[in-house]
Amino acid sequence: MAGRIRESDIALVRERSRIDEVVGDQVSLKRAGGGALKGLCPFHDEKTPSFNVRPSHGTFHCFGCGEGGDVIAFVMKVEHLSFVEAVERLADRAGIQLTYEGGGVTIQRDRGTRSRLIEAHKAAAEYYAEQLATPEAQAAREFLAERGFDEAAARQFGCGFAPGGWDKLTKHLLGRGFELTELIKSQLTKEGRQGPIDRFHRRLLWPIKDIGGEVVGFGARRIFDDDPIQAKYLNTSESMIYKKSNVLFGLDQAKKEIAKRKQAVIVEGYTDVMAMHLAGVPTAVASCGTAFGTDHMNVLRRLLIDDDVNGEVIFTFDGDEAGQKAALKAFEGEQTFSAQTYIAVAPDNMDPCELRQAKGDVAVRDLVARRTPLIEFAIKAQLKAYDLDSVDGRVEALKKMVPFVAQIKDRAKRDGYATRLAWWVGWDDEAMVVRRVRQVSGGKAPVVAAQRVDPNQIALGVEVDGPARPNPRDPRLVPEREVLKVALRMPEYAGPLYDSLPDEAFTEPAYVALHRAIRDAGGASSGLAGTAYLDAISQACSHASVRSVLTELAVEPLTVKQNDEFRYVSMVIARLQEVQVGKQVEDVKSRLRRLSPIKDAEEYRALWGDLVALEEYRKALLQQSAGVL
């Protein structure tokens, strides 16, 4: 066992290890004034940076959790190392050869320590990389070449090959001075039926590195059909140095670009990371053997300095059902980020590696550029389950999606997506949807206003279970009210034009009921007039409250001039038709918003043609009704 590190060497390590550079490997720092730098603390979760570094003093301190110290203390805390291991790590970084008192000049490390396991993985990665050039690894090289990766790409990402045989790596590392207990502890070797054997056999390997660039594990791809292990990928089991929830493949290469560009692209596999980087997206990373989770997010937040609203986190998933489920799962954790969060789905369910092979580097960069906000994708993915062309489907969609949107923590973003939800569903009353989302997000039941009883209804003996009497001064209902008035007062002019109006032209329940009563009495074209006409309609009314509206509209003044009755009736009905066509326009726009002009090109063009025709018809109705109300 080595002796104590000489004090003068420890002092030299502190002197040559710039704390801002060492901390910068883990946390993005920005100027905070007074010569200090700040970032998000790696020791506790926070949204606003309270972690400060003073390069001139060589110290750090977090005003949030109280952690602090010098550069050695930082490495000890963030890497979970002993004092000696932290000094050794920094010495390696600075190129300092340590002297151990009582042990002479040596860099021998204590057996079984974290540093020894790191050294074993480094030696294993070098061995595996050498094996990739052997004849036995021909299938592994072909696998990479078929996916567009040449020798330089394999070298950039440290690709290697685990040879056949039971214990070739184990014997190699034992020959390098490592002990069997260390190899088992590091998960490079395991106990077999007849002794220790290698963890991986006849597989293509990628070294998995921590954020500081140290190899801590491996990912292994099945490439031979006769491989007895059917799993496509095997990963190093968790160990003292490898925690899969904290490690992202490619982060050692991507971290500087992530901090610089304020962007992180999350992909699903090792080859996807390679494809992204080689195509010009150097901010791509992937989780290793586990789903992307909260711990991964926290690692990225520290690099993004996530209080910066311009930061972007872009998830790439396959467009199939599994990819959509992954996107919805990502939404659950998405709000850990203040950064803008997006999703990019490649056409034809291709992953980034396949996309690069099929369409080249530009297509991969375009995939990232055409990203969609993750919340928008999550909402639209769920809306596909509903028939949004029917009222029932829209109601059911809102019942499902209002609580979903209410989960959004950012108030401004929540209101914005509540409005968009109304658009995508095709619901006219956007304010109602926003109000409902706010109520659900606050955890309170919607406030139901006490039903007002109109004193006029009481005086007239109107029962309260029928449609309520509409507010005669509601400007939204003026077109409906005027059309009913001309149908009651001037049926000879309204005639077939009025009778052709569907129930959907009216929105107020009492007005819908009165319109149906007019139709049931024979309509404006019935030939009846005066008292007989009104009596027939009154008998067809289903409720006394509707008869009350009938008598009210039958005596309410009209603004029509003498000898101008036909033109006035035509203008009033055109105005109501314009409102109805306007709703149809919004319906078509809502459907268009749910389609992709690329993926759904044929349906998109057909709907666009319908929209143009409806807009022209609406414009003509507006001209016809100009100035009437």
C-alpha positions in Angstrom: 0.0 0.0 0.0 1.4 3.4 -0.9 2.4 5.9 1.9 1.1 9.4 2.4 1.3 12.0 -0.4 4.0 14.5 0.3 2.5 17.9 1.5 4.5 19.9 -1.1 2.9 17.7 -3.9 -0.6 18.4 -2.5 0.2 22.1 -2.5 1.4 21.9 -6.1 -1.8 20.1 -7.1 -3.9 22.9 -5.6 -1.8 25.5 -7.3 -1.9 24.0 -10.8 -5.6 22.9 -10.6 -7.7 25.9 -11.6 -10.9 25.6 -9.7 -13.0 27.3 -12.4 -11.7 24.7 -15.0 -12.3 21.7 -12.7 -15.8 22.9 -11.7 -16.4 23.8 -15.3 -16.3 20.1 -16.3 -19.4 19.6 -14.2 -21.2 23.0 -14.1 -21.6 25.8 -16.6 -20.4 29.0 -15.0 -21.1 32.6 -15.9 -19.8 35.9 -14.5 -21.4 37.1 -11.3 -19.4 40.3 -10.6 -16.5 40.9 -8.3 -14.4 38.3 -10.0 -16.8 35.5 -9.0 -18.5 33.0 -11.3 -21.9 31.3 -10.6 -23.9 28.3 -11.8 -26.4 25.7 -10.6 -25.2 23.8 -7.6 -24.2 20.1 -8.3 -25.0 19.2 -4.7 -28.7 20.1 -4.5 -31.5 20.9 -6.8 -32.1 24.5 -7.5 -33.6 26.7 -10.3 -31.7 29.9 -9.6 -27.9 29.7 -9.5 -26.5 30.1 -5.9 -23.2 28.1 -6.5 -20.3 30.6 -6.5 -16.7 30.0 -7.6 -13.8 32.4 -6.9 -10.9 31.6 -9.2 -8.6 34.1 -7.4 -9.1 32.3 -4.1 -9.3 28.8 -5.5 -12.6 28.2 -3.5 -16.3 27.5 -4.1 -19.4 28.0 -1.9 -23.1 27.4 -2.4 -25.3 29.9 -0.7 -28.2 27.4 -1.1 -26.9 24.3 0.7 -23.8 25.6 2.4 -21.3 23.3 0.6 -17.9 24.9 0.1 -14.1 24.4 0.0 -11.1 24.2 -2.3 -10.6 22.4 -5.6 -9.7 19.1 -3.8 -12.9 19.3 -1.7 -15.0 19.9 -4.8 -13.6 16.7 -6.5 -14.1 14.7 -3.3 -17.7 15.8 -3.0 -18.8 15.6 -6.7 -17.0 12.4 -7.5 -17.5 10.7 -4.1 -13.7 10.2 -3.7 -11.4 10.0 -0.7 -8.9 12.8 -0.2 -6.0 10.7 -1.7 -8.1 9.7 -4.7 -9.1 13.3 -5.3 -5.5 14.5 -5.2 -4.5 11.7 -7.5 -7.3 12.6 -10.0 -6.2 16.2 -10.1 -2.5 15.2 -10.3 -3.3 13.1 -13.4 -5.2 16.0 -14.9 -2.3 18.4 -14.3 0.5 16.0 -15.3 2.0 15.9 -11.8 3.9 12.8 -10.6 3.2 12.3 -6.9 5.7 11.3 -4.3 4.4 9.1 -1.4 6.3 9.5 1.9 7.7 6.1 2.9 7.0 4.8 -0.6 9.4 6.6 -2.8 8.5 8.1 -6.2 5.4 6.1 -7.4 1.9 6.5 -8.7 0.8 3.1 -7.4 -2.7 3.4 -6.1 -4.4 1.7 -3.2 -6.1 -1.6 -4.3 -9.8 -1.5 -4.9 -10.2 2.3 -4.8 -12.3 4.3 -7.2 -9.1 5.4 -9.0 -8.0 1.8 -9.5 -11.4 0.9 -11.0 -11.1 3.9 -13.4 -7.6 2.8 -14.4 -8.9 -0.8 -15.0 -11.7 0.6 -17.3 -9.2 2.8 -19.1 -6.9 -0.2 -19.8 -10.0 -2.3 -20.8 -11.1 0.4 -23.3 -7.6 0.4 -24.9 -7.6 -3.4 -25.1 -11.1 -3.5 -26.7 -10.2 -0.8 -29.2 -7.1 -2.8 -30.3 -9.3 -5.9 -30.7 -11.6 -4.1 -33.2 -8.8 -4.3 -35.8 -8.5 -8.1 -35.5 -9.9 -10.6 -38.1 -12.3 -11.8 -35.4 -13.9 -8.3 -35.3 -14.8 -8.2 -39.0 -18.5 -8.4 -38.3 -18.2 -5.5 -35.9 -16.4 -3.3 -38.4 -19.0 -4.2 -41.0 -21.8 -3.3 -38.6 -20.3 0.2 -38.2 -19.6 0.6 -41.9 -23.1 -0.4 -42.9 -24.4 2.5 -40.6 -22.1 5.0 -42.2 -19.3 5.0 -39.6 -15.7 4.8 -40.8 -12.5 4.0 -38.9 -12.1 7.7 -37.8 -15.7 7.7 -36.3 -15.0 4.5 -34.5 -11.8 6.0 -33.1 -13.6 9.2 -32.0 -16.1 7.3 -29.9 -13.7 4.7 -28.7 -15.5 1.7 -30.3 -14.0 -1.7 -29.5 -14.6 -5.4 -29.7 -14.9 -8.0 -27.0 -13.1 -11.1 -28.3 -14.4 -14.7 -28.0 -12.9 -16.9 -25.3 -13.8 -16.9 -21.7 -11.2 -14.7 -20.0 -9.0 -12.9 -22.5 -9.6 -9.4 -21.1 -9.3 -10.8 -17.5 -5.9 -12.3 -18.2 -4.8 -9.1 -20.0 -5.7 -6.9 -17.0 -4.2 -9.3 -14.5 -1.0 -9.1 -16.5 -1.2 -5.3 -16.2 -1.0 -5.6 -12.4 -4.7 -5.5 -11.5 -6.1 -7.9 -9.0 -9.1 -10.2 -9.6 -11.1 -8.7 -6.8 -10.7 -5.3 -8.5 -11.9 -6.6 -11.9 -14.9 -8.2 -10.3 -15.7 -5.1 -8.3 -15.5 -3.0 -11.5 -17.9 -5.4 -13.3 -15.3 -6.1 -16.0 -15.1 -9.7 -14.8 -17.6 -12.1 -13.2 -17.4 -15.5 -11.6 -18.1 -18.4 -14.0 -18.8 -22.0 -13.4 -15.1 -22.9 -13.7 -13.5 -19.6 -12.6 -13.5 -15.9 -13.5 -14.7 -14.9 -17.0 -15.0 -11.7 -19.0 -18.3 -9.8 -18.7 -18.6 -9.4 -22.5 -17.9 -11.8 -25.4 -18.0 -11.3 -29.2 -19.8 -8.0 -29.1 -19.2 -4.5 -30.5 -18.5 -2.2 -27.6 -18.8 1.5 -26.8 -17.0 2.9 -23.7 -19.3 4.9 -21.4 -17.6 7.9 -19.9 -18.5 10.2 -17.0 -18.8 13.9 -17.5 -15.1 14.2 -16.7 -14.2 11.9 -19.6 -13.2 8.8 -17.5 -14.4 5.4 -18.7 -16.8 4.0 -16.1 -18.6 1.2 -18.1 -19.4 -0.3 -21.5 -22.4 -0.8 -23.8 -22.2 -4.0 -25.9 -24.2 -4.7 -29.1 -25.1 -8.2 -30.3 -23.7 -8.8 -33.8 -23.5 -12.6 -34.2 -26.6 -14.7 -34.8 -25.2 -17.5 -32.7 -24.7 -15.3 -29.6 -26.4 -17.3 -26.8 -27.5 -14.0 -25.1 -30.5 -12.8 -27.1 -30.6 -9.2 -25.7 -29.5 -6.7 -28.4 -27.7 -4.6 -25.9 -25.9 -5.4 -22.7 -24.5 -2.7 -20.3 -22.1 -2.8 -17.5 -23.9 -3.5 -14.2 -23.9 -0.7 -11.6 -20.7 -0.4 -9.6 -18.8 2.0 -7.4 -18.0 4.1 -10.5 -21.0 3.4 -12.8 -24.5 4.7 -11.9 -26.6 4.5 -15.1 -29.0 7.2 -13.8 -26.2 9.7 -13.7 -24.4 8.9 -16.9 -25.1 10.0 -20.5 -23.3 8.5 -23.5 -21.5 11.2 -25.4 -21.7 13.8 -22.7 -17.9 14.0 -22.4 -17.7 15.2 -26.0 -21.0 17.2 -26.0 -20.7 19.1 -22.7 -18.8 22.1 -24.1 -21.2 22.5 -27.0 -24.2 22.1 -24.8 -23.0 24.9 -22.6 -22.0 27.1 -25.6 -25.1 26.5 -27.7 -27.6 26.2 -24.7 -28.9 23.1 -26.4 -29.0 19.4 -25.5 -30.4 16.8 -27.9 -31.5 13.5 -26.3 -31.4 10.4 -28.5 -32.0 6.8 -27.8 -28.9 4.9 -28.7 -25.1 4.9 -29.2 -25.3 4.9 -33.0 -27.8 7.8 -32.8 -25.3 9.9 -30.8 -22.6 9.1 -33.3 -24.8 10.0 -36.3 -25.9 13.3 -34.7 -22.3 14.4 -33.9 -21.0 13.4 -37.3 -23.9 15.2 -39.0 -23.2 18.5 -37.3 -25.3 18.2 -34.1 -22.5 18.0 -31.4 -25.0 18.4 -28.5 -26.4 14.9 -28.7 -26.3 12.5 -25.8 -28.1 9.2 -24.8 -29.0 7.4 -21.6 -27.3 4.1 -21.1 -29.4 1.0 -20.4 -32.2 3.0 -18.7 -34.9 5.5 -19.5 -33.9 9.2 -19.5 -34.8 10.4 -16.0 -34.6 13.1 -13.4 -31.0 12.5 -12.5 -30.0 12.9 -16.2 -32.0 16.1 -16.3 -30.2 17.5 -13.4 -26.8 16.8 -15.0 -28.0 18.7 -18.1 -29.5 21.6 -16.1 -26.1 22.4 -14.6 -24.5 22.6 -18.1 -27.4 24.7 -19.5 -27.5 27.0 -16.5 -31.2 26.4 -16.7 -32.4 29.9 -15.6 -31.6 30.9 -19.1 -34.9 30.9 -21.0 -33.1 30.5 -24.3 -31.9 27.0 -23.4 -33.3 24.1 -25.4 -33.7 20.4 -24.6 -34.7 18.5 -27.7 -35.9 14.9 -27.4 -35.8 12.6 -30.5 -38.1 9.6 -30.5 -39.3 7.2 -33.1 -42.7 8.2 -34.5 -44.3 4.9 -33.6 -46.5 4.2 -30.6 -43.6 3.3 -28.3 -41.9 6.6 -29.3 -45.1 8.5 -28.4 -45.3 6.8 -25.0 -41.7 7.9 -24.4 -42.6 11.4 -25.3 -45.5 11.4 -22.8 -43.2 10.0 -20.2 -40.7 12.8 -20.9 -43.4 15.3 -20.5 -43.9 14.1 -16.9 -40.3 15.1 -16.1 -40.0 17.9 -18.7 -41.0 20.6 -16.2 -37.7 20.0 -14.3 -36.4 22.3 -17.0 -37.0 25.9 -17.3 -35.5 25.6 -20.7 -37.7 25.3 -23.7 -38.3 21.6 -24.3 -39.0 20.1 -27.8 -39.4 16.9 -29.6 -38.2 15.9 -33.1 -39.7 12.9 -34.9 -38.0 11.7 -38.0 -40.2 10.7 -41.0 -41.1 7.1 -41.6 -40.3 6.2 -38.0 -36.5 6.4 -38.7 -34.1 7.0 -35.9 -31.3 9.6 -36.4 -28.8 6.9 -37.5 -31.2 5.6 -40.2 -32.1 9.1 -41.3 -28.5 10.0 -41.8 -28.0 6.8 -43.9 -31.1 7.4 -46.0 -31.0 11.2 -46.5 -27.7 12.5 -45.3 -26.3 14.9 -42.8 -28.5 17.8 -43.8 -31.6 15.8 -43.1 -30.3 15.1 -39.5 -29.7 18.8 -38.9 -33.2 19.6 -40.4 -34.7 17.1 -38.0 -33.5 19.2 -35.1 -34.4 22.5 -36.7 -38.0 21.3 -37.3 -38.5 20.5 -33.6 -42.0 20.8 -32.1 -42.6 21.9 -28.5 -42.9 18.8 -26.4 -46.1 19.9 -24.6 -47.7 20.5 -28.0 -46.7 17.1 -29.2 -48.0 15.4 -26.1 -51.3 17.1 -26.4 -51.8 16.4 -30.1 -50.7 12.8 -29.6 -53.5 12.2 -27.2 -56.1 14.2 -29.2 -55.7 11.6 -32.0 -57.9 9.3 -29.9 -61.0 11.5 -30.3 -63.4 12.4 -33.1 -62.9 16.1 -33.1 -65.3 16.5 -36.0 -68.2 15.8 -33.6 -69.4 17.7 -30.6 -69.3 14.6 -28.3 -65.7 14.0 -29.4 -64.7 17.5 -28.6 -66.3 17.4 -25.2 -64.6 14.1 -24.3 -61.3 15.5 -25.6 -61.6 18.5 -23.3 -62.5 16.4 -20.3 -59.3 14.4 -20.9 -56.9 17.2 -21.8 -57.9 20.0 -19.5 -56.4 18.2 -16.5 -53.4 17.4 -18.6 -52.7 21.0 -19.5 -53.4 22.0 -15.9 -50.2 20.1 -15.0 -48.1 22.7 -16.6 -46.4 24.6 -13.8 -45.5 27.8 -15.6 -48.7 30.0 -15.4 -48.1 31.9 -18.6 -47.3 28.8 -20.6 -50.3 27.0 -19.1 -52.7 29.7 -20.2 -51.1 29.8 -23.6 -51.5 26.0 -24.1 -55.1 26.2 -22.8 -55.9 28.6 -25.6 -54.1 26.4 -28.1 -56.1 23.4 -26.8 -59.3 25.2 -27.6 -57.9 25.8 -31.2 -56.8 22.3 -31.7 -60.1 20.8 -30.4 -62.1 23.3 -32.3 -63.9 24.8 -29.3 -65.2 28.3 -29.9 -65.1 29.6 -26.3 -61.4 29.9 -25.6 -61.9 31.8 -22.4 -64.0 29.0 -21.0 -61.2 26.5 -21.6 -58.5 28.8 -20.1 -60.8 29.4 -17.1 -61.4 25.6 -16.6 -57.7 24.9 -16.8 -57.0 27.5 -14.2 -59.6 26.0 -11.9 -58.2 22.5 -12.2 -54.5 23.7 -11.8 -55.5 25.4 -8.5 -56.9 22.2 -7.2 -60.3 23.8 -6.6 -63.6 22.7 -7.9 -65.1 25.0 -10.5 -67.3 27.7 -8.9 -70.9 27.2 -10.1 -72.8 30.5 -10.1 -76.2 30.4 -8.4 -78.9 30.2 -11.0 -80.7 33.5 -11.3 -84.4 33.6 -11.6 -85.8 36.2 -13.9 -88.5 38.1 -12.1 -90.3 38.4 -15.4 -90.4 34.7 -15.7 -91.9 34.4 -12.2 -94.5 37.0 -13.0 -95.4 35.0 -16.2 -95.5 31.7 -14.4 -92.6 30.3 -16.4 -91.3 27.0 -15.2 -87.6 27.0 -14.3 -86.6 23.7 -16.0 -86.9 25.1 -19.5 -84.2 27.0 -21.4 -83.2 30.2 -19.6 -84.4 33.5 -21.1 -81.4 35.0 -23.1 -80.0 38.4 -22.2 -81.5 40.7 -24.9 -78.4 42.9 -24.7 -75.8 40.2 -25.3 -74.0 41.4 -28.5 -73.0 37.9 -29.4 -76.6 36.9 -29.8 -77.9 39.9 -31.8 -77.7 38.0 -35.2 -79.7 35.1 -33.9 -82.2 37.4 -32.3 -82.8 39.5 -35.4 -83.2 36.4 -37.6 -85.9 35.0 -35.3 -87.6 38.4 -35.3 -87.9 38.6 -39.1 -89.1 35.0 -39.2 -91.9 35.8 -36.7 -92.7 39.2 -38.0 -92.2 38.9 -41.8 -92.5 35.3 -42.8 -93.6 36.3 -46.3 -90.1 37.8 -46.9 -88.1 35.2 -44.8 -89.7 32.2 -46.4 -87.5 29.3 -47.7 -84.3 31.3 -47.0 -85.0 31.2 -43.3 -86.4 27.6 -43.3 -83.0 26.4 -44.8 -81.1 27.4 -41.6 -80.0 24.4 -39.6 -80.3 24.2 -35.8 -76.6 24.7 -35.6 -77.0 28.3 -36.8 -78.3 29.1 -33.3 -76.2 28.7 -30.1 -78.5 29.9 -27.4 -80.7 27.0 -26.1 -83.9 29.1 -26.0 -83.3 30.4 -29.6 -82.6 26.8 -30.8 -85.9 25.7 -29.2 -87.9 28.6 -30.8 -86.3 27.9 -34.2 -87.5 24.3 -34.0 -91.0 25.4 -32.9 -91.2 27.6 -36.0 -90.1 24.7 -38.2 -92.6 22.3 -36.5 -95.4 24.8 -37.1 -94.7 24.6 -40.9 -91.9 27.2 -41.1 -91.9 30.7 -42.5 -93.1 29.2 -45.8 -96.2 27.7 -44.2 -98.5 30.3 -45.7 -99.8 31.2 -42.2 -99.6 34.8 -41.0 -100.5 37.1 -38.1 -102.1 35.6 -35.0 -102.7 32.1 -36.6 -99.0 31.9 -37.4 -97.9 32.9 -33.9 -100.5 30.6 -32.3 -99.2 27.6 -34.3 -95.6 28.3 -33.2 -96.7 28.8 -29.5 -98.4 25.4 -29.5 -95.2 23.8 -30.9 -93.0 25.4 -28.1 -91.8 22.7 -25.7 -91.5 25.0 -22.6 -93.2 28.1 -21.3 -89.9 29.9 -21.2 -89.6 29.5 -25.0 -93.2 30.8 -25.4 -92.1 33.8 -23.3 -89.2 34.5 -25.7 -91.7 34.1 -28.6 -94.0 36.8 -27.3 -91.0 39.0 -26.5 -89.6 38.8 -30.0 -93.0 39.1 -31.6 -93.4 42.6 -30.3 -89.8 43.9 -30.2 -89.3 46.7 -32.8 -87.5 46.1 -36.1 -85.2 48.6 -37.6 -86.3 47.9 -41.2 -87.4 50.7 -43.4 -90.6 50.6 -45.4 -90.3 49.1 -48.9 -86.9 47.7 -47.8 -88.2 44.6 -46.1 -86.8 41.9 -48.5 -83.3 43.4 -48.6 -83.3 43.7 -44.8 -84.3 40.1 -44.3 -81.7 38.9 -46.8 -79.0 40.9 -45.0 -80.0 39.7 -41.5 -80.0 36.0 -42.6 -76.7 36.5 -44.4 -75.2 37.9 -41.2 -76.2 34.8 -39.3 -75.0 32.5 -42.1 -71.6 34.4 -42.0 -71.3 33.5 -38.3 -72.1 29.9 -39.0 -69.6 29.7 -41.9 -67.0 31.4 -39.6 -67.3 28.4 -37.2 -66.9 26.0 -40.1 -63.7 28.0 -41.1 -62.4 27.6 -37.6 -63.2 23.9 -37.7 -61.2 23.4 -40.9 -58.3 25.4 -39.5 -58.4 23.3 -36.3 -58.2 20.1 -38.4 -55.3 21.6 -40.5 -53.4 22.4 -37.3 -53.6 18.7 -36.4 -52.1 17.6 -39.8 -48.6 17.7 -41.1 -48.3 19.3 -44.6 -45.6 16.7 -45.3 -46.9 13.5 -43.7 -50.6 14.1 -44.5 -50.0 16.0 -47.8 -53.2 14.7 -49.7 -55.6 15.4 -46.8 -53.9 18.7 -46.1 -54.3 19.9 -49.7 -58.0 18.8 -49.7 -58.8 20.7 -46.5 -56.9 23.7 -47.7 -59.1 23.8 -50.8 -62.2 23.6 -48.5 -60.8 26.4 -46.4 -60.3 28.7 -49.4 -63.8 28.0 -50.7 -65.3 28.7 -47.2 -63.3 31.9 -46.8 -64.6 33.1 -50.2 -68.2 32.3 -49.2 -67.8 34.0 -45.9 -66.4 37.1 -47.6 -69.5 37.2 -49.9 -71.8 36.9 -46.9 -70.0 39.7 -45.1 -70.4 42.0 -48.1 -74.1 41.1 -48.4 -74.8 41.8 -44.7 -72.5 44.9 -44.4 -74.0 47.5 -42.1 -77.1 45.6 -41.2 -76.5 45.2 -37.4 
